[in-house]
Amino acid sequence: MSSDQVAGGAYAEATTYSERRTDGAPGAPVLFLCLLVLIGAGVLLSLGKGATIAAGIILVVAAVIVLIGLTAVAPGQARVVQLLGRYTGTIRHTGLRWVNPFTTRRRVSTRIRNHQTDVTKVNDADGNPIEIAAVVVWQVTDTAKAVFEVDEFEEFVAIQAETAVRHIANSYPYDAHESGQMSLRDSADEITQKLAEEIGARVAAAGVTIVEARLSHLAYAPEIAQAMLRRQQANAVVAARHRIVEGAVGMVDMALTRLSEQDIVDLDEERKAAMVSNLLVVLCADRDTQPVVNTGTLYH
């Protein structure tokens, strides 16, 4: 490994931020104290003397500076605190808090949020054009990473979610062609789990956790939708016929076995073949059969 790579890795590690708590002091006592100071400053200013006026002005300025440090934190929100550009911590304690008045406090929502990706036309693993979209449920769990590691973490989550949806669509076919094969349409639970895992890995750098991710839209593109519908119908017909033939063969075998075991009638091979043919026609036909009465014999 070169020295440049080592330096780059050390720099990346040194500039990675993680959230740490700094709840500050309770704000209500500070507010009450500042109000008392302002009242006292008003009394001094009302005396109208030079010294008292100067003292009153100083008290007013001091009280205003202290009041700037009051920070209201609502439920489902956090405040990322910086002092002269340096990260000092995150306030998660709800209510009125007091911190250094010379700090900046950025509001970050920690509520659970939804993101609906746009319906996108992509190719599945077989190269067929499909339309796909997803709903991603996410939440900021590390406010320091969300603020300092990426620009506009909401936009970052949206772009990474769309990228992951495209990748998942390219990795699996729309329909399974073999038994046990994963597909977008037939393996919904497995696909959504993989989608959530991939989006989670992509947005972890922004301090975001994926709560859930599910496909909200999945369809063939309009230009091939009719052709794919006919193919699905053909596959369904073939599968149904296969099931019918299997059942018919089993019923014929059972009929011949029962006739032989109970010695109801003695059939030679030619009669058995004729019986099998007739039973298969009756059982496999897609419409009711019309009986034909044979007044002769099988041989005449």
C-alpha positions as CSV (number, residue, x, y, z in Angstrom):
1,M,0.0,0.0,0.0
2,S,1.4,3.4,-1.0
3,S,1.9,6.3,1.4
4,D,-0.8,8.3,-0.4
5,Q,-3.3,5.5,0.2
6,V,-2.3,5.3,3.9
7,A,-2.7,9.0,4.3
8,G,-6.0,9.0,2.5
9,G,-7.3,6.2,4.7
10,A,-6.2,8.0,7.8
11,Y,-7.8,11.3,6.6
12,A,-11.1,9.5,5.9
13,E,-11.1,7.9,9.3
14,A,-10.2,11.2,11.1
15,T,-13.0,13.1,9.4
16,T,-15.7,10.5,10.1
17,Y,-18.2,11.8,12.7
18,S,-20.4,9.9,15.0
19,E,-23.2,11.3,17.2
20,R,-22.5,12.2,20.8
21,R,-25.0,13.6,23.3
22,T,-24.8,17.1,24.8
23,D,-28.1,17.9,26.4
24,G,-26.9,21.2,27.9
25,A,-28.6,22.7,31.0
26,P,-32.3,23.0,31.8
27,G,-33.7,26.1,30.1
28,A,-36.5,27.1,32.4
29,P,-34.3,28.3,35.3
30,V,-32.1,30.2,32.9
31,L,-35.2,31.9,31.4
32,F,-36.5,32.8,34.8
33,L,-33.1,34.2,35.9
34,C,-32.9,36.3,32.7
35,L,-36.4,37.7,33.3
36,L,-35.3,38.8,36.8
37,V,-32.2,40.4,35.4
38,L,-34.2,42.3,32.8
39,I,-36.5,43.5,35.5
40,G,-33.6,44.7,37.5
41,A,-32.1,46.4,34.5
42,G,-35.4,48.2,33.9
43,V,-35.3,49.5,37.5
44,L,-31.7,50.7,37.1
45,L,-32.6,52.4,33.8
46,S,-35.6,54.1,35.4
47,L,-33.4,55.8,38.0
48,G,-31.9,58.0,35.2
49,K,-28.4,58.3,36.6
50,G,-25.3,57.8,34.6
51,A,-23.9,54.8,36.5
52,T,-27.2,53.1,36.9
53,I,-28.0,53.6,33.2
54,A,-24.6,52.0,32.2
55,A,-25.2,49.1,34.6
56,G,-28.7,48.6,33.3
57,I,-27.5,48.5,29.7
58,I,-24.8,46.0,30.5
59,L,-27.4,43.8,32.3
60,V,-29.8,44.0,29.3
61,V,-27.0,43.0,26.9
62,A,-25.9,40.1,29.1
63,A,-29.4,38.9,29.5
64,V,-30.1,39.0,25.8
65,I,-26.8,37.1,25.1
66,V,-27.8,34.4,27.6
67,L,-31.3,34.2,26.2
68,I,-29.8,33.4,22.7
69,G,-28.6,30.1,24.2
70,L,-32.1,28.9,24.9
71,T,-33.1,26.1,22.5
72,A,-36.5,24.4,22.2
73,V,-36.3,20.8,21.2
74,A,-39.6,19.3,20.0
75,P,-40.4,15.5,20.1
76,G,-39.1,13.8,17.0
77,Q,-36.3,16.3,16.5
78,A,-32.7,16.8,17.5
79,R,-30.4,19.8,17.4
80,V,-26.8,19.4,16.1
81,V,-24.6,21.9,18.0
82,Q,-21.5,23.5,16.5
83,L,-19.1,26.0,18.2
84,L,-17.2,28.1,15.7
85,G,-17.6,25.3,13.1
86,R,-16.6,22.5,15.4
87,Y,-19.1,19.7,16.2
88,T,-19.8,19.7,20.0
89,G,-22.7,17.3,20.2
90,T,-26.4,16.6,19.6
91,I,-29.3,17.7,21.8
92,R,-32.0,15.0,21.9
93,H,-33.6,15.9,25.3
94,T,-37.0,17.4,24.5
95,G,-38.1,20.6,26.0
96,L,-36.4,23.9,26.7
97,R,-32.6,23.5,27.0
98,W,-29.7,26.0,27.3
99,V,-26.4,25.7,25.6
100,N,-23.5,28.1,24.8
101,P,-25.2,31.1,23.1
102,F,-22.3,31.4,20.6
103,T,-23.1,28.0,19.1
104,T,-25.1,27.2,16.0
105,R,-27.9,24.7,16.4
106,R,-29.2,22.9,13.3
107,R,-32.6,21.2,13.5
108,V,-32.7,17.6,12.3
109,S,-35.9,15.5,12.2
110,T,-35.5,12.0,13.7
111,R,-39.1,11.0,12.8
112,I,-39.8,8.0,10.5
113,R,-40.2,9.2,7.0
114,N,-41.4,7.7,3.6
115,H,-39.8,8.1,0.2
116,Q,-41.7,7.0,-2.9
117,T,-39.4,6.4,-5.9
118,D,-40.5,7.4,-9.3
119,V,-41.8,4.7,-11.7
120,T,-38.7,3.8,-13.6
121,K,-38.3,1.8,-16.8
122,V,-35.4,-0.7,-16.5
123,N,-34.4,-4.1,-17.9
124,D,-34.7,-7.2,-15.8
125,A,-32.1,-10.0,-15.7
126,D,-33.5,-11.4,-19.0
127,G,-33.3,-8.0,-20.7
128,N,-37.1,-7.4,-20.8
129,P,-38.1,-3.8,-20.2
130,I,-40.2,-3.4,-17.0
131,E,-41.6,-0.6,-14.9
132,I,-40.7,-0.6,-11.2
133,A,-41.0,1.6,-8.2
134,A,-40.6,1.2,-4.4
135,V,-41.6,2.8,-1.1
136,V,-38.7,3.2,1.4
137,V,-39.3,3.9,5.1
138,W,-36.3,5.4,6.7
139,Q,-35.1,7.3,9.8
140,V,-32.1,9.4,10.8
141,T,-30.3,7.5,13.7
142,D,-27.0,9.4,13.6
143,T,-27.5,13.1,13.3
144,A,-23.7,13.9,13.1
145,K,-23.3,11.7,10.0
146,A,-26.5,13.0,8.4
147,V,-25.2,16.6,8.7
148,F,-21.5,16.4,8.2
149,E,-20.9,13.3,6.0
150,V,-23.2,14.1,3.1
151,D,-24.7,17.2,1.5
152,E,-28.5,17.2,1.9
153,F,-29.1,13.8,3.4
154,E,-32.8,13.7,2.2
155,E,-31.6,14.0,-1.5
156,F,-28.9,11.5,-0.8
157,V,-31.4,8.9,0.5
158,A,-33.7,9.5,-2.5
159,I,-30.8,9.0,-5.1
160,Q,-29.4,5.9,-3.3
161,A,-32.9,4.3,-3.1
162,E,-33.5,4.8,-6.8
163,T,-30.1,3.3,-7.6
164,A,-30.7,0.3,-5.4
165,V,-34.1,-0.3,-7.0
166,R,-32.5,-0.2,-10.5
167,H,-29.8,-2.7,-9.4
168,I,-32.3,-5.1,-7.9
169,A,-34.4,-5.0,-11.1
170,N,-31.3,-5.7,-13.2
171,S,-30.4,-8.7,-11.0
172,Y,-33.5,-10.8,-11.2
173,P,-36.0,-11.8,-13.9
174,Y,-39.6,-10.6,-13.8
175,D,-40.9,-14.2,-13.9
176,A,-39.2,-17.4,-12.7
177,H,-38.3,-19.9,-15.5
178,E,-37.2,-22.7,-13.3
179,S,-38.5,-24.2,-10.0
180,G,-36.9,-22.5,-7.0
181,Q,-35.6,-19.5,-9.1
182,M,-36.1,-16.1,-7.5
183,S,-38.0,-13.6,-9.5
184,L,-39.4,-10.1,-9.0
185,R,-43.0,-11.2,-9.2
186,D,-42.9,-14.5,-7.4
187,S,-40.4,-13.8,-4.6
188,A,-41.8,-10.6,-3.2
189,D,-40.6,-11.2,0.4
190,E,-37.1,-12.2,-0.5
191,I,-36.8,-9.3,-3.0
192,T,-38.0,-6.7,-0.6
193,Q,-35.6,-8.0,2.1
194,K,-32.6,-7.7,-0.3
195,L,-33.8,-4.3,-1.4
196,A,-33.9,-3.1,2.2
197,E,-30.5,-4.5,2.9
198,E,-29.0,-2.9,-0.2
199,I,-30.5,0.6,0.4
200,G,-29.4,0.3,4.1
201,A,-25.8,-0.4,3.1
202,R,-25.9,2.6,0.6
203,V,-27.2,5.1,3.1
204,A,-25.4,4.0,6.2
205,A,-22.7,6.7,5.6
206,A,-25.4,9.3,6.1
207,G,-26.5,7.9,9.5
208,V,-29.8,6.7,8.1
209,T,-31.5,3.4,9.0
210,I,-33.9,1.7,6.7
211,V,-37.0,0.6,8.5
212,E,-38.7,-1.1,5.5
213,A,-38.6,-1.1,1.7
214,R,-41.2,-2.6,-0.5
215,L,-42.0,-2.6,-4.2
216,S,-45.0,-0.4,-4.9
217,H,-45.2,-0.9,-8.7
218,L,-44.1,-3.8,-10.9
219,A,-45.2,-4.4,-14.4
220,Y,-43.9,-5.1,-17.9
221,A,-43.3,-2.0,-20.1
222,P,-46.3,-1.2,-22.3
223,E,-44.5,-2.2,-25.5
224,I,-44.1,-5.9,-24.5
225,A,-47.0,-6.2,-22.0
226,Q,-49.4,-8.0,-24.4
227,A,-46.7,-10.4,-25.6
228,M,-45.7,-11.3,-22.1
229,L,-49.4,-11.7,-21.1
230,R,-49.8,-14.2,-23.9
231,R,-46.7,-16.1,-22.8
232,Q,-48.0,-16.2,-19.2
233,Q,-51.4,-17.5,-20.5
234,A,-49.6,-20.2,-22.6
235,N,-47.5,-21.2,-19.6
236,A,-50.7,-21.5,-17.5
237,V,-52.4,-23.7,-20.1
238,V,-49.4,-26.0,-20.4
239,A,-49.2,-26.3,-16.6
240,A,-52.9,-27.1,-16.4
241,R,-52.7,-29.7,-19.2
242,H,-49.7,-31.3,-17.5
243,R,-51.6,-31.6,-14.2
244,I,-54.7,-33.0,-16.1
245,V,-52.6,-35.7,-17.9
246,E,-50.9,-36.7,-14.6
247,G,-54.3,-37.2,-13.0
248,A,-55.7,-39.0,-15.9
249,V,-52.9,-41.5,-16.1
250,G,-53.2,-42.2,-12.4
251,M,-57.0,-42.8,-12.7
252,V,-56.5,-45.1,-15.7
253,D,-53.8,-47.1,-13.8
254,M,-56.1,-47.3,-10.8
255,A,-59.0,-48.5,-12.9
256,L,-57.0,-51.3,-14.6
257,T,-55.5,-52.4,-11.2
258,R,-59.0,-52.6,-9.6
259,L,-60.4,-54.5,-12.6
260,S,-57.6,-57.0,-12.4
261,E,-57.6,-57.4,-8.6
262,Q,-61.4,-58.0,-8.4
263,D,-61.5,-60.2,-11.5
264,I,-64.4,-58.2,-12.9
265,V,-63.5,-58.7,-16.5
266,D,-60.6,-60.4,-18.3
267,L,-59.0,-58.0,-20.8
268,D,-56.3,-58.9,-23.3
269,E,-53.7,-56.4,-24.3
270,E,-55.6,-55.0,-27.3
271,R,-58.7,-54.4,-25.1
272,K,-56.6,-52.8,-22.4
273,A,-55.1,-50.5,-25.0
274,A,-58.6,-49.5,-26.3
275,M,-59.8,-48.9,-22.8
276,V,-56.8,-46.8,-21.9
277,S,-57.3,-44.7,-25.1
278,N,-61.0,-44.2,-24.4
279,L,-60.4,-43.2,-20.7
280,L,-57.7,-40.8,-21.6
281,V,-59.9,-39.1,-24.2
282,V,-62.7,-38.8,-21.7
283,L,-60.5,-37.5,-18.8
284,C,-58.3,-35.2,-20.8
285,A,-60.9,-33.6,-23.1
286,D,-61.7,-29.9,-22.5
287,R,-65.4,-30.5,-23.1
288,D,-68.0,-33.1,-22.3
289,T,-67.7,-36.2,-24.4
290,Q,-70.6,-37.7,-26.5
291,P,-71.1,-41.4,-25.9
292,V,-71.2,-43.8,-28.9
293,V,-73.0,-47.1,-28.5
294,N,-71.1,-50.0,-30.2
295,T,-73.5,-52.7,-31.3
296,G,-70.8,-54.9,-32.5
297,T,-67.6,-56.2,-31.0
298,L,-64.1,-54.9,-30.8
299,Y,-62.9,-57.3,-33.5
300,H,-65.9,-57.0,-35.9
